[in-house]
Amino acid sequence: MAKRVSDITTIQLTSKTRDRLFRLKFRKTYDEFLWELCDAYETADKKAQK
């Protein structure tokens, strides 16, 4: 999942949300953590549609 600098963007979060995410991500980058979160959501959504 190598990123070029031009592929990187920013998102705005409140400090409270950033701190909460930090406690959940367990030494991963935010990008890795968010990919895993998206994968988990998509998997759960597919199961719910069955």
C-alpha positions in Angstrom: 0.0 0.0 0.0 2.8 2.4 -0.9 1.6 6.0 -1.4 2.9 8.7 -3.6 2.9 12.1 -2.0 0.3 13.3 -4.5 -2.0 10.4 -3.4 -2.1 11.7 0.2 -4.9 13.9 1.5 -6.0 15.3 4.8 -9.2 15.0 6.8 -10.4 17.2 9.6 -11.2 15.6 12.9 -11.9 17.1 16.3 -9.3 16.5 19.0 -11.7 14.2 20.8 -12.2 12.0 17.7 -8.4 12.0 16.9 -7.7 10.8 20.5 -10.3 8.1 20.3 -8.9 6.8 17.0 -5.4 6.9 18.4 -6.4 4.6 21.3 -8.0 2.1 18.8 -5.3 1.9 16.1 -2.7 -0.1 18.0 0.6 1.0 16.5 -0.7 1.1 12.9 -0.7 4.1 10.7 -4.0 5.9 10.5 -4.2 4.9 6.8 -3.8 1.1 7.7 -6.3 1.4 10.5 -8.9 3.1 8.3 -8.5 0.5 5.6 -9.1 -2.2 8.1 -12.1 -0.3 9.4 -13.5 0.1 5.9 -12.9 -3.7 5.2 -14.7 -4.6 8.4 -17.7 -2.4 7.6 -18.0 -3.7 4.1 -17.8 -7.3 5.3 -20.5 -6.6 8.0 -22.7 -4.8 5.4 -22.5 -7.8 3.0 -23.5 -10.2 5.8 -26.4 -8.0 6.8 -27.7 -7.9 3.2 -28.0 -11.7 3.0 
